[in-house]
Amino acid sequence: MIEQVKEHVKGLLASGKIAGFLGLRNDAGVVTPFLFKQEEQLDSSFSLGETESQGTMRYPMAKLALHLIQNCDDDSTYGVLVRGCDERALNELKRWNQLGNPDRIVQVGVACTLGLAEEHECRKPFPDEFVAGEKVDPQTNNSVQQVLAKDLDSRLAFWSAEFDRCIKCYGCRNICPVCFCNVCTLEEDALIKTGNIPPENPMFHLTRAVHMAGRCIDCNLCTEACPAEIPLRTLYKRVAEIIADEFSYVTGATGEGKSPLNILGSDPGHTAAND
């Protein structure tokens, strides 16, 4: 699969369709995002994220792509390595008018393995812009139902215990591919009723859960990043289910539409602040 992706990207670079390719590099066993600009770089270090000790490394590629096009000095087009969750994130960023000209991003899609899809309960483990890999079925195992099966008192006890482990590192926010506000509610005392920054628990996580309504694309990066191993995606997944039930809006889905909670209009020049 990796050779198929490399040859595809080399063709995009050679033809001038992209100025660079945002992918993953394996440097002495350490996998990190990297902007490939030369074909030779792909041959020496390109990776799909697999490591012997940590499994498959994932990064918020959509968020990195957003920063890339926002900060480059020209209007160049870039290729981006995307899995199903990255595609959903790009779709949602487009709906929130964050990408400017979305044609500046050329998606190079790879399918997730069955093991990776199962691990993250992926609802669509391959992107529409598909280049390589073997497509596997969406995973229906739902951690939300395990929590909803508890009575209300047990649910409260469950989440209270989980939130009490939080160290307020902001890792969940920082890695989230659809966190793009210029001003973060969790860092503005004027926007928090108690005025405490970081907000106390459970306010920290309840505020963020509400903020993810109509945005969360269910990538599970927040849970992966959490040093306290709080099952954050279970919380956000439930919020997404409520949005889907109440407004028939599925976050990250391909196609036109606008989040019902995006009340600032559809001006392409809008950049969210204090959303």
DAKALIN-V379073 format. One record per residue. N is the residue number from 1. RES is the residue in one letter. D_CENTER is the distance of its C-alpha to the mean C-alpha in Angstrom with 2 decimals. Layout:
n->N res->RES d_center->D_CENTER
n->N res->RES d_center->D_CENTER
//
This chain:
n->1 res->M d_center->22.77
n->2 res->I d_center->22.08
n->3 res->E d_center->25.28
n->4 res->Q d_center->24.41
n->5 res->V d_center->21.18
n->6 res->K d_center->23.22
n->7 res->E d_center->25.98
n->8 res->H d_center->23.79
n->9 res->V d_center->22.26
n->10 res->K d_center->25.80
n->11 res->G d_center->27.03
n->12 res->L d_center->24.58
n->13 res->L d_center->25.61
n->14 res->A d_center->29.27
n->15 res->S d_center->29.39
n->16 res->G d_center->27.93
n->17 res->K d_center->25.22
n->18 res->I d_center->22.66
n->19 res->A d_center->23.47
n->20 res->G d_center->21.05
n->21 res->F d_center->18.32
n->22 res->L d_center->15.09
n->23 res->G d_center->14.86
n->24 res->L d_center->15.59
n->25 res->R d_center->19.02
n->26 res->N d_center->21.04
n->27 res->D d_center->23.49
n->28 res->A d_center->26.04
n->29 res->G d_center->23.68
n->30 res->V d_center->20.88
n->31 res->V d_center->17.68
n->32 res->T d_center->15.91
n->33 res->P d_center->14.25
n->34 res->F d_center->17.24
n->35 res->L d_center->18.49
n->36 res->F d_center->21.15
n->37 res->K d_center->23.98
n->38 res->Q d_center->26.72
n->39 res->E d_center->27.27
n->40 res->E d_center->28.94
n->41 res->Q d_center->25.85
n->42 res->L d_center->24.14
n->43 res->D d_center->27.20
n->44 res->S d_center->27.33
n->45 res->S d_center->23.89
n->46 res->F d_center->21.12
n->47 res->S d_center->19.07
n->48 res->L d_center->16.61
n->49 res->G d_center->15.66
n->50 res->E d_center->18.44
n->51 res->T d_center->20.52
n->52 res->E d_center->23.63
n->53 res->S d_center->23.02
n->54 res->Q d_center->19.33
n->55 res->G d_center->18.39
n->56 res->T d_center->15.39
n->57 res->M d_center->13.39
n->58 res->R d_center->9.67
n->59 res->Y d_center->7.91
n->60 res->P d_center->4.97
n->61 res->M d_center->7.26
n->62 res->A d_center->6.55
n->63 res->K d_center->7.14
n->64 res->L d_center->9.94
n->65 res->A d_center->11.25
n->66 res->L d_center->11.53
n->67 res->H d_center->13.48
n->68 res->L d_center->15.47
n->69 res->I d_center->16.78
n->70 res->Q d_center->17.44
n->71 res->N d_center->19.48
n->72 res->C d_center->21.30
n->73 res->D d_center->24.95
n->74 res->D d_center->25.31
n->75 res->D d_center->23.80
n->76 res->S d_center->23.00
n->77 res->T d_center->20.73
n->78 res->Y d_center->18.27
n->79 res->G d_center->17.01
n->80 res->V d_center->13.48
n->81 res->L d_center->12.82
n->82 res->V d_center->10.35
n->83 res->R d_center->10.01
n->84 res->G d_center->9.82
n->85 res->C d_center->6.20
n->86 res->D d_center->5.78
n->87 res->E d_center->8.69
n->88 res->R d_center->7.69
n->89 res->A d_center->5.23
n->90 res->L d_center->8.39
n->91 res->N d_center->10.60
n->92 res->E d_center->9.62
n->93 res->L d_center->9.99
n->94 res->K d_center->13.18
n->95 res->R d_center->14.39
n->96 res->W d_center->14.16
n->97 res->N d_center->16.13
n->98 res->Q d_center->14.07
n->99 res->L d_center->14.47
n->100 res->G d_center->18.24
n->101 res->N d_center->19.42
n->102 res->P d_center->16.66
n->103 res->D d_center->19.33
n->104 res->R d_center->18.80
n->105 res->I d_center->15.84
n->106 res->V d_center->17.08
n->107 res->Q d_center->14.68
n->108 res->V d_center->15.95
n->109 res->G d_center->14.67
n->110 res->V d_center->15.33
n->111 res->A d_center->15.68
n->112 res->C d_center->14.74
n->113 res->T d_center->17.88
n->114 res->L d_center->19.21
n->115 res->G d_center->18.92
n->116 res->L d_center->15.22
n->117 res->A d_center->14.74
n->118 res->E d_center->17.15
n->119 res->E d_center->15.69
n->120 res->H d_center->12.37
n->121 res->E d_center->14.22
n->122 res->C d_center->12.30
n->123 res->R d_center->13.61
n->124 res->K d_center->13.42
n->125 res->P d_center->13.25
n->126 res->F d_center->14.03
n->127 res->P d_center->13.32
n->128 res->D d_center->16.21
n->129 res->E d_center->16.65
n->130 res->F d_center->17.88
n->131 res->V d_center->19.76
n->132 res->A d_center->20.33
n->133 res->G d_center->20.24
n->134 res->E d_center->21.54
n->135 res->K d_center->19.87
n->136 res->V d_center->19.89
n->137 res->D d_center->20.06
n->138 res->P d_center->17.37
n->139 res->Q d_center->17.71
n->140 res->T d_center->19.38
n->141 res->N d_center->19.76
n->142 res->N d_center->18.62
n->143 res->S d_center->18.60
n->144 res->V d_center->19.00
n->145 res->Q d_center->22.43
n->146 res->Q d_center->23.55
n->147 res->V d_center->23.19
n->148 res->L d_center->24.70
n->149 res->A d_center->27.59
n->150 res->K d_center->28.73
n->151 res->D d_center->31.10
n->152 res->L d_center->30.15
n->153 res->D d_center->31.81
n->154 res->S d_center->30.08
n->155 res->R d_center->26.63
n->156 res->L d_center->27.49
n->157 res->A d_center->28.72
n->158 res->F d_center->25.66
n->159 res->W d_center->23.16
n->160 res->S d_center->25.70
n->161 res->A d_center->25.98
n->162 res->E d_center->22.25
n->163 res->F d_center->21.83
n->164 res->D d_center->24.97
n->165 res->R d_center->23.36
n->166 res->C d_center->20.83
n->167 res->I d_center->21.77
n->168 res->K d_center->19.88
n->169 res->C d_center->18.13
n->170 res->Y d_center->15.20
n->171 res->G d_center->12.91
n->172 res->C d_center->10.61
n->173 res->R d_center->10.52
n->174 res->N d_center->10.50
n->175 res->I d_center->7.49
n->176 res->C d_center->5.29
n->177 res->P d_center->3.58
n->178 res->V d_center->6.11
n->179 res->C d_center->8.77
n->180 res->F d_center->11.26
n->181 res->C d_center->14.65
n->182 res->N d_center->17.55
n->183 res->V d_center->19.05
n->184 res->C d_center->17.31
n->185 res->T d_center->19.26
n->186 res->L d_center->19.06
n->187 res->E d_center->21.01
n->188 res->E d_center->23.59
n->189 res->D d_center->26.59
n->190 res->A d_center->27.88
n->191 res->L d_center->24.98
n->192 res->I d_center->25.42
n->193 res->K d_center->28.59
n->194 res->T d_center->29.80
n->195 res->G d_center->29.14
n->196 res->N d_center->27.87
n->197 res->I d_center->25.06
n->198 res->P d_center->22.98
n->199 res->P d_center->23.70
n->200 res->E d_center->25.43
n->201 res->N d_center->24.11
n->202 res->P d_center->23.34
n->203 res->M d_center->22.86
n->204 res->F d_center->19.97
n->205 res->H d_center->17.81
n->206 res->L d_center->19.39
n->207 res->T d_center->18.73
n->208 res->R d_center->15.02
n->209 res->A d_center->14.98
n->210 res->V d_center->16.91
n->211 res->H d_center->14.74
n->212 res->M d_center->11.67
n->213 res->A d_center->14.09
n->214 res->G d_center->13.45
n->215 res->R d_center->9.86
n->216 res->C d_center->7.88
n->217 res->I d_center->6.55
n->218 res->D d_center->7.47
n->219 res->C d_center->5.33
n->220 res->N d_center->7.78
n->221 res->L d_center->6.65
n->222 res->C d_center->8.67
n->223 res->T d_center->11.56
n->224 res->E d_center->11.60
n->225 res->A d_center->11.86
n->226 res->C d_center->14.43
n->227 res->P d_center->17.90
n->228 res->A d_center->19.60
n->229 res->E d_center->17.73
n->230 res->I d_center->17.30
n->231 res->P d_center->15.70
n->232 res->L d_center->13.35
n->233 res->R d_center->11.26
n->234 res->T d_center->14.80
n->235 res->L d_center->15.44
n->236 res->Y d_center->12.45
n->237 res->K d_center->13.05
n->238 res->R d_center->16.60
n->239 res->V d_center->15.90
n->240 res->A d_center->14.08
n->241 res->E d_center->17.18
n->242 res->I d_center->19.47
n->243 res->I d_center->18.01
n->244 res->A d_center->18.45
n->245 res->D d_center->21.93
n->246 res->E d_center->23.12
n->247 res->F d_center->21.85
n->248 res->S d_center->21.09
n->249 res->Y d_center->17.68
n->250 res->V d_center->14.88
n->251 res->T d_center->11.46
n->252 res->G d_center->9.79
n->253 res->A d_center->13.22
n->254 res->T d_center->14.90
n->255 res->G d_center->17.76
n->256 res->E d_center->19.12
n->257 res->G d_center->18.91
n->258 res->K d_center->17.85
n->259 res->S d_center->16.41
n->260 res->P d_center->19.60
n->261 res->L d_center->18.59
n->262 res->N d_center->18.28
n->263 res->I d_center->21.91
n->264 res->L d_center->22.18
n->265 res->G d_center->22.93
n->266 res->S d_center->21.81
n->267 res->D d_center->23.15
n->268 res->P d_center->21.23
n->269 res->G d_center->22.13
n->270 res->H d_center->20.58
n->271 res->T d_center->18.26
n->272 res->A d_center->17.18
n->273 res->A d_center->19.16
n->274 res->N d_center->19.97
n->275 res->D d_center->18.12
//
